[in-house]
Amino acid sequence: MLNNLRDIADNEIADIVGTISGMGGFHEGEEQYISDELKKCVNTLMSLAYQEAMNDIKCSADKLIQEREV
């Protein structure tokens, strides 16, 4: 699932960088830097979202276990 999200994010980043490139005035190194920074941001956000989702799942599972024990 995360790999699919990364693929989608990579495509969106490529579109953004393509738009920036079309605006002109940027060198290839600058475009690569922007792309790399966007990828870092997206990866960080995806990791945080994944961790939060896993925490929610664990909390829900713990709650169900406690309810069953009562």
C-alpha distances in whole Angstrom, upper triangle without the diagonal:
4,5,5,6,9,10,11,12,14,16,17,18,20,21,23,24,26,27,29,30,32,34,35,37,34,34,32,31,31,28,26,27,25,22,22,22,20,17,18,18,15,14,16,15,11,12,15,12,10,14,15,13,13,17,17,16,18,21,21,21,24,25,25,27,29,30,30,33,35
4,5,5,6,9,10,10,12,14,15,16,18,20,21,22,24,25,26,28,30,31,33,34,31,32,29,28,28,25,23,23,22,19,18,19,17,14,15,15,12,10,12,12,8,9,12,10,8,12,14,12,13,16,17,16,18,21,21,22,24,26,26,28,30,31,32,34,36
4,5,5,6,9,10,10,12,14,15,16,18,20,21,22,24,25,26,28,30,32,33,30,30,27,26,26,24,22,22,21,18,17,19,17,13,15,16,12,11,14,14,10,12,15,14,12,15,17,16,16,20,21,20,22,25,25,25,28,30,30,31,34,35,35,37,40
4,5,5,6,9,10,11,12,14,15,17,19,20,21,23,24,25,27,29,31,33,30,30,27,27,27,24,22,23,22,19,19,20,17,14,16,17,13,12,16,15,11,14,16,14,13,17,18,16,18,21,21,20,23,26,25,26,29,30,30,32,34,35,35,38,40
4,5,5,6,8,10,11,12,14,15,16,18,20,21,22,24,26,27,29,31,28,29,26,26,25,22,21,21,20,17,17,17,14,12,14,14,10,10,13,11,8,11,13,11,11,15,16,14,16,19,19,19,22,24,24,25,28,29,29,31,33,34,35,37,39
4,5,5,6,9,10,10,12,14,15,16,18,20,21,22,24,26,27,28,25,26,23,23,22,19,18,18,17,14,13,14,12,9,11,12,8,8,11,11,8,11,14,13,12,15,17,16,18,21,22,22,24,26,26,27,30,31,32,33,36,37,38,40,42
4,5,5,6,9,10,11,12,14,15,16,18,20,21,22,25,26,28,25,25,22,23,22,19,18,19,18,14,14,16,13,11,14,14,11,11,15,14,12,14,17,16,16,19,21,20,21,24,25,24,27,29,29,30,33,34,34,36,38,39,40,42,44
4,5,5,6,9,10,11,12,14,15,17,19,20,21,23,25,27,25,25,23,23,22,19,18,19,17,14,15,16,13,11,14,14,11,12,15,14,12,15,17,15,16,19,20,19,21,24,24,24,27,29,29,30,33,34,34,36,38,39,40,42,44
4,5,5,6,9,10,10,12,14,15,16,18,20,21,23,25,22,23,21,21,20,17,16,16,14,11,12,13,9,8,11,10,7,9,12,11,10,13,15,14,15,18,19,18,21,23,23,24,27,28,29,30,32,34,34,36,38,39,40,42,44
4,5,5,6,9,10,10,12,14,15,16,18,20,21,23,20,20,18,18,17,14,13,14,13,9,10,12,9,7,11,11,9,10,13,13,12,15,17,17,17,20,22,22,23,26,27,27,29,31,32,33,35,37,37,39,41,42,43,45,47
4,5,5,6,9,10,10,12,14,15,16,19,20,22,20,21,18,19,18,15,14,16,14,11,13,15,12,11,14,14,12,13,17,16,15,18,20,19,20,23,24,24,26,28,29,29,32,33,34,35,37,39,39,41,43,44,45,47,49
4,5,5,6,9,10,11,12,14,15,17,19,21,19,20,18,19,18,14,15,16,13,10,13,13,10,10,13,13,10,13,16,15,14,18,19,18,19,23,23,23,25,28,28,28,31,33,33,34,37,38,38,41,43,43,44,47,48
4,5,5,6,8,10,10,12,14,15,17,19,16,17,15,16,14,11,11,12,9,7,9,10,7,7,11,11,9,12,14,14,14,17,19,18,20,23,24,24,26,28,29,30,32,34,34,36,38,39,40,42,44,45,46,48,50
4,5,5,6,9,10,10,12,14,16,18,15,16,13,15,14,10,10,12,10,7,10,12,10,10,14,14,13,15,18,18,17,20,22,22,23,26,27,27,29,31,32,33,35,37,37,38,41,42,43,45,47,48,49,51,53
4,5,5,6,9,10,10,13,15,17,15,17,15,17,15,12,13,15,12,10,13,14,12,12,16,16,14,17,19,19,19,22,24,23,24,27,28,28,30,32,33,33,36,38,38,39,42,43,43,46,48,48,50,52,53
4,5,5,6,9,10,11,13,15,13,15,14,15,13,10,12,13,9,8,12,12,9,11,14,14,13,16,18,17,18,21,22,22,24,27,27,27,30,32,32,33,36,37,38,39,42,42,44,46,47,48,50,52,53
4,5,5,6,8,10,11,13,10,12,10,12,10,6,8,10,7,6,10,11,9,11,14,14,14,17,19,19,20,22,24,24,26,28,29,30,32,34,34,35,38,39,40,42,44,45,46,48,49,50,52,54,56
4,5,5,6,9,10,13,11,12,11,14,12,9,11,13,11,10,13,15,13,14,18,18,17,20,22,22,22,25,27,27,28,31,32,32,34,36,37,38,40,42,42,44,46,47,48,50,52,53,54,56,58
4,5,5,6,9,12,11,14,13,15,13,10,13,15,12,12,15,16,14,16,19,18,18,21,23,22,23,26,27,27,29,32,32,32,35,37,37,38,41,42,42,44,47,47,48,51,52,53,54,57,58
4,5,5,7,9,8,11,11,13,10,8,11,12,9,10,14,14,13,15,18,17,18,21,22,22,23,26,27,27,29,32,32,33,35,37,38,39,41,43,43,45,47,48,49,51,53,54,55,57,59
4,5,5,8,7,8,8,11,10,7,10,12,10,11,14,15,15,17,19,20,20,22,24,25,26,28,30,30,31,34,35,35,38,40,40,41,44,45,46,47,50,51,52,54,55,56,58,60,61
4,5,9,9,11,12,15,13,11,14,16,14,14,18,19,17,20,22,22,22,25,27,27,28,31,32,32,34,36,37,37,40,42,42,43,46,47,47,49,51,52,53,55,57,58,59,62,63
4,7,8,11,13,15,13,11,15,16,14,15,19,19,18,20,23,22,23,26,27,27,28,31,32,32,34,37,37,38,40,42,42,44,46,47,48,50,52,53,54,56,58,58,60,62,64
4,6,8,10,13,11,10,14,15,14,15,19,19,19,21,24,24,24,27,29,29,30,33,34,34,36,38,39,40,42,44,45,46,48,49,50,52,54,55,56,58,60,61,62,64,66
4,7,10,12,10,10,14,14,14,16,18,19,19,22,23,24,25,27,29,29,31,33,34,35,37,39,40,41,43,44,45,47,49,50,51,53,55,56,57,59,61,62,63,65,67
4,7,8,6,7,10,11,10,12,15,15,16,18,20,21,22,24,26,26,28,30,31,32,34,36,37,38,40,42,43,44,46,47,49,50,52,53,55,56,58,59,61,63,64
4,5,5,6,9,10,11,13,14,16,17,19,20,21,23,24,26,27,29,30,32,33,35,36,38,39,41,42,44,45,47,48,50,51,53,54,56,57,59,60,62,63,65
4,5,5,6,9,10,11,12,14,15,17,18,20,21,22,24,26,27,28,30,31,33,35,36,37,39,41,42,43,45,47,48,49,51,52,54,55,57,58,60,61,63
4,5,5,6,9,10,10,12,14,15,16,18,20,21,23,24,26,27,29,30,31,33,35,36,37,39,41,42,43,45,46,48,49,51,52,54,55,57,58,60,62
4,5,5,6,9,10,11,12,14,15,17,18,20,21,23,24,26,27,29,30,32,33,35,36,38,39,41,42,44,45,46,48,49,51,52,54,55,57,59,60
4,5,5,6,9,10,11,12,14,15,16,18,20,21,22,24,26,27,28,30,32,33,34,36,37,39,40,42,43,45,46,48,49,51,52,54,55,57,59
4,5,5,6,9,10,10,12,14,15,16,18,20,21,22,24,26,27,28,30,31,33,34,36,37,39,40,42,43,45,46,48,49,51,52,54,55,57
4,5,5,6,9,10,11,12,14,15,17,18,20,21,23,24,26,27,29,30,32,33,35,36,37,39,41,42,43,45,47,48,49,51,53,54,56
4,5,5,6,9,10,11,12,14,15,17,18,20,21,22,24,26,27,28,30,32,33,35,36,38,39,40,42,43,45,47,48,49,51,53,54
4,6,5,6,9,10,11,12,14,15,16,18,20,21,22,24,26,27,28,30,31,33,34,36,37,39,40,42,43,45,46,48,49,51,53
4,5,5,6,9,10,10,12,14,15,16,18,20,21,22,24,26,27,29,30,31,33,35,36,37,39,41,42,43,45,46,48,49,51
4,5,5,6,9,10,11,12,14,15,17,18,20,21,23,24,26,27,29,30,32,33,35,36,37,39,41,42,44,45,47,48,50
4,5,5,6,9,10,11,12,14,15,16,18,20,21,22,24,26,27,28,30,32,33,34,36,37,39,40,42,43,45,47,48
4,5,5,6,8,10,10,12,14,15,16,18,20,21,22,24,25,27,28,30,31,32,34,36,37,39,40,42,43,45,47
4,6,5,6,9,10,10,12,14,15,16,18,20,21,22,24,26,27,29,30,31,33,35,36,37,39,41,42,43,45
4,5,5,6,9,10,11,12,14,15,17,18,20,21,23,24,26,27,29,30,32,33,35,36,37,39,41,42,44
4,5,5,6,9,10,10,12,14,15,16,18,20,21,22,24,26,27,28,30,31,33,34,36,37,39,41,42
4,5,5,6,9,10,10,12,14,15,16,18,20,21,22,24,26,27,28,30,31,33,34,36,37,39,41
4,5,5,6,9,10,11,12,14,15,16,18,20,21,23,24,26,27,29,30,32,33,35,36,38,39
4,5,5,6,9,10,11,12,14,15,16,18,20,21,22,24,26,27,29,30,31,33,35,36,38
4,5,5,6,9,10,10,12,14,15,16,18,20,21,22,24,26,27,28,30,31,33,35,36
4,5,5,6,9,10,11,12,14,15,16,18,20,21,22,24,26,27,28,30,32,33,35
4,5,5,6,9,10,11,12,14,15,16,18,20,21,22,24,26,27,29,30,32,33
4,5,5,6,9,10,10,12,14,15,16,18,20,21,23,24,26,27,29,30,32
4,5,5,6,9,10,11,12,14,15,16,18,20,21,22,24,26,27,29,31
4,5,5,6,9,10,11,12,14,15,16,18,20,21,22,24,26,27,29
4,5,5,6,9,10,11,12,14,15,16,18,20,21,23,24,26,27
4,5,5,6,9,10,11,12,14,15,17,18,20,21,23,24,26
4,5,5,6,9,10,10,12,14,15,16,18,20,21,23,25
4,5,5,6,9,10,10,12,14,15,16,18,20,21,23
4,5,5,6,9,10,11,12,14,15,16,18,20,21
4,5,5,6,9,10,11,12,14,15,17,18,20
4,5,5,6,9,10,10,12,14,15,16,19
4,5,5,6,9,10,11,12,14,15,17
4,5,5,6,9,10,11,12,14,16
4,5,5,6,9,10,11,12,15
4,5,5,6,9,10,11,13
4,5,5,6,9,10,11
4,5,5,6,9,10
4,5,5,6,9
4,5,5,7
4,5,5
4,5
4
